[in-house]
Amino acid sequence: MVALLDERRALGDDAPPDRTTRLLHEQVDGRRLTDAEIVSILRNWTMGEVGTLAASLGIIGAFLAGHPAEQERLRADPAAVPDAIEEVLRLHGPLLANRRRVTRDTTIAGQPVAAGDRVTLLWVPANRDPAAFSGPLAYRPARDQSRNLLWGEGLHVCPGAPLDVAGLAPQPQATPQPAVYPASGFASVPLRLE
């Protein structure tokens, strides 16, 4: 990736006007991003998102295959699909945790945290917190998702959202295999697509 960045710099004004080139000109607090920061962003946009998308598809597929009545309800009411996806992935998120380095002294839930400290964000337990969700382990697709941390902050459009099949069913005598920590979701979900 660093070679790609060097190539883009060498091309100057002739570099393709894509996101990678734009990142070379981005500034944060008045300084340009370092190569390491740009590589981290590109890695998260590509490889990180591919893994999250695959985990999400497996989680949703396994849920729908195990709940044929809900599958039929959603097929009859496609407008309900986005809320169902949010709720399924709230219950069984594609990411278990993420790590961050604290940029300035602060307090989290009454605990002092110093600049430079590392913190781990546990997405799945946060999305099952009874202080945030009433009946947090129940599947309720019509619930208010404003406190759902699945996508971080703001709205996201999943590139897999338009995927459509006539039906999903579990493969007979085949069991979904869970992913291995720190990943979430499934390593494999044997499904029959109709």
C-alpha positions in Angstrom: 0.0 0.0 0.0 2.9 2.4 0.7 4.2 1.8 -2.8 0.7 2.7 -4.1 0.8 5.9 -2.1 4.3 6.8 -3.4 3.0 6.1 -7.0 0.1 8.4 -6.5 2.3 11.2 -5.1 4.6 10.8 -8.1 1.7 11.1 -10.5 0.7 14.5 -8.9 -2.2 16.0 -10.7 -2.5 13.0 -13.0 -3.3 10.6 -10.1 -6.8 9.1 -10.3 -9.3 11.2 -8.5 -10.4 8.4 -6.1 -10.5 8.0 -2.3 -6.9 6.9 -2.0 -5.7 10.0 -3.8 -8.0 12.2 -1.7 -6.6 10.7 1.5 -3.2 11.9 0.5 -4.5 15.5 0.7 -6.6 15.0 3.9 -5.7 17.0 7.0 -6.5 16.4 10.6 -5.8 19.3 13.0 -3.9 21.1 10.3 -1.5 18.2 9.4 -1.6 15.7 6.6 -2.2 12.1 7.3 0.8 9.9 7.7 1.3 6.9 5.4 0.7 4.6 8.4 -2.7 6.4 9.0 -3.7 6.2 5.4 -2.7 2.5 5.2 -4.8 1.8 8.3 -7.8 3.6 6.8 -7.5 1.7 3.5 -7.1 -1.6 5.3 -10.2 -1.0 7.3 -12.2 0.1 4.2 -11.2 -3.0 2.3 -10.2 -6.1 4.3 -12.0 -5.1 7.5 -15.3 -4.4 5.8 -15.1 -7.6 3.8 -14.9 -9.7 7.0 -17.7 -7.7 8.7 -19.9 -8.1 5.6 -19.2 -11.9 5.5 -19.9 -12.3 9.2 -23.1 -10.2 8.9 -24.4 -12.3 6.0 -23.8 -15.5 7.9 -25.5 -14.2 11.1 -28.5 -13.0 9.2 -28.7 -16.1 7.0 -28.5 -18.4 10.1 -31.2 -16.4 11.9 -33.6 -16.4 9.0 -33.0 -20.1 8.2 -33.9 -20.9 11.8 -37.0 -18.6 11.9 -39.0 -19.4 8.7 -42.1 -17.5 10.0 -40.0 -14.3 10.3 -38.5 -15.0 6.9 -42.0 -15.1 5.4 -43.1 -12.0 7.3 -40.1 -10.1 5.9 -40.8 -11.4 2.4 -44.4 -10.1 2.7 -43.3 -6.8 4.1 -39.9 -5.8 2.5 -40.1 -2.4 4.2 -39.5 -4.2 7.5 -36.2 -5.7 6.4 -33.9 -2.9 7.5 -35.3 -2.9 11.1 -35.0 -6.7 11.2 -31.3 -6.6 10.0 -30.5 -4.0 12.7 -32.1 -6.1 15.4 -30.6 -9.4 14.3 -27.1 -7.8 14.2 -27.8 -6.0 17.5 -28.3 -9.4 19.1 -25.4 -11.1 17.4 -23.0 -8.5 16.1 -20.4 -9.2 13.4 -17.7 -7.6 15.6 -17.2 -8.5 19.3 -14.8 -5.7 20.2 -12.6 -2.9 19.0 -9.6 -1.2 20.5 -8.8 2.5 20.7 -6.0 4.6 22.1 -7.3 7.5 24.2 -6.2 10.9 22.7 -6.7 13.0 25.8 -7.4 12.6 29.5 -11.1 11.9 30.1 -13.5 10.0 32.3 -15.6 7.0 31.1 -18.4 5.8 33.4 -16.8 7.6 36.3 -13.3 6.1 35.7 -10.4 8.3 34.8 -8.6 7.4 31.6 -5.3 9.0 30.7 -4.2 10.1 27.2 -2.3 7.2 25.6 -4.2 4.5 27.5 -5.8 1.8 25.5 -9.4 0.9 25.9 -11.4 -2.0 24.5 -15.0 -1.4 23.3 -17.2 -4.5 23.7 -19.9 -4.0 21.0 -22.1 -7.1 21.7 -22.5 -6.6 25.5 -23.2 -2.9 24.9 -26.0 -3.8 22.5 -27.4 -6.2 25.1 -27.3 -3.6 27.9 -30.7 -3.5 29.7 -30.0 0.2 30.4 -30.1 0.8 26.6 -32.6 -1.9 25.5 -35.7 -3.2 27.3 -35.7 -7.0 27.1 -32.2 -6.9 25.5 -32.1 -10.6 24.6 -35.5 -10.6 22.8 -35.8 -10.2 19.1 -38.0 -7.1 18.6 -37.3 -5.6 15.2 -39.7 -2.7 15.7 -37.8 -1.4 18.7 -36.0 1.9 18.7 -32.5 1.3 17.3 -31.1 4.7 18.1 -28.8 3.3 20.8 -27.6 0.3 18.7 -23.9 0.5 18.3 -23.7 -2.0 15.5 -22.7 0.6 12.9 -20.9 3.0 15.2 -22.5 6.4 14.7 -24.7 7.5 11.9 -26.5 5.5 9.2 -24.7 3.0 7.0 -25.8 1.4 3.8 -24.7 -2.2 3.5 -23.6 -3.3 0.0 -25.3 -6.7 0.7 -28.7 -5.1 1.4 -30.1 -5.8 -2.1 -29.3 -9.5 -1.9 -32.5 -11.4 -2.5 -33.4 -15.1 -2.7 -36.7 -16.9 -2.7 -35.9 -18.7 0.6 -33.3 -19.8 3.1 -33.2 -23.1 5.0 -30.6 -24.8 7.1 -28.8 -27.6 5.4 -30.0 -30.9 6.8 -27.6 -32.4 9.4 -25.2 -29.5 9.0 -24.4 -27.1 11.9 -23.2 -23.6 11.6 -19.6 -23.3 12.9 -18.9 -20.2 15.0 -16.0 -17.9 14.2 -12.9 -17.9 16.4 -12.2 -15.0 18.8 -11.7 -12.1 18.1 -14.0 -12.5 15.2 -17.7 -12.9 15.6 -20.4 -14.6 13.5 -19.7 -17.9 11.9 -16.8 -19.5 10.1 -19.4 -21.4 8.0 -23.2 -21.4 7.8 -24.5 -24.3 5.7 -27.6 -22.9 4.1 -29.8 -23.9 1.2 -30.7 -20.9 -1.0 -33.9 -21.2 -3.0 
